[in-house]
């Protein structure tokens, strides 16, 4: 037992999840190319930067437009103030089923 003692562990990386307002994303126009789309997300007094994959961003924007009620997240490995291998995810909110 480790009563009163902190256990020391090591991790490979810090994975961050940022929750975004989908309406803000609708202002982005990634174009038809495949070039990464750079971003800067402000969280309090911190700014997190990274790049979206253009195709994935276009799919996320289409999902937001088609469904309206969605939750939007950006995830990646946090290194300094950058998200490496950033992914954007859109989850459609569903109504609870009535039984």
N, C-alpha and C positions, 0 to 999 in steps of 0.2 A: 504494500500500500504506500501511497505517496502523500500521506496526510501532511498538509502545510507546505509541501514542496512542489514547485512548478515543474512540470514535465517538459523537457526540451525536445523539440521535434524539428525536422527539416522538411521543407517543401521544395518541389521542383520549380514552381512558379506561382505567381498570384494571378488568379483568373478574376477579372472584373466583369460585372454586368451593370450596364447603365440603362435606366428606364427612360425612354424618350416619349414626347408628345407626338403622336402620329401626324398631327396637323403641321408641325414644323417640317417634317420630312417631305410633305407634299410640295413645298417650295423649291425642292431640289429638282433640277432638270439634267439628268446625267447624259443625255444625248445617246446616239446610237453606237458609239465606239466602244472599244473594250478597255480603254485606259482607266486605271484606278481613279476613284473619286476621293480626293483628300477631304478630311473633316476635322473640325475643332469643336469639341463639346465642352461647354462651361458648366462646372459643377461647383457651386459656392465660389470660393476664391481660386479654384484650380481649373486649368484647361487641359483636357485630354485630347490628344491628336491621333490620327491614324488614317487609314484608307479603306474605302468600301470597294469591293469588287463591283464593277459597273453592271454586269448582268444580274447579279444577286440584288443589287439596289433597285434595278428596274422591276424585277419580280416583286420585291417588297412593296414598292410604290403601287403596282397594279393590285396587289392584295388589299392594301389600304383603301384604294379608290373603290374597289368592287364590294368591300364588306363594311366599311365604315367603322363599326365597333370593334376595334382591335387593340391589342397591347403590343408595344414595339420595344425591342431591346437591342442593344449592341453589346457583344461579348468579345473578349480577347484577353491575351496575356498582358498584364500591366507591367511595363518596363519604363521606369522613370515616369514621365507624363505621356507616354504613348501606349496605344493598344496595338500589339503585334498580332497579326493574323485575325484582324477584327471581322466579326460576322454580324450581320443584321438579321434579326428574326422578327417575324410578325405572327402573332397568334390571334386568331379570330375568337372573339368572345361569344360564347354560346349561352342561350337562355336555359336555365335549369328545366328539366322535363317535369311535367305535371303528372303525378301518378294518381 
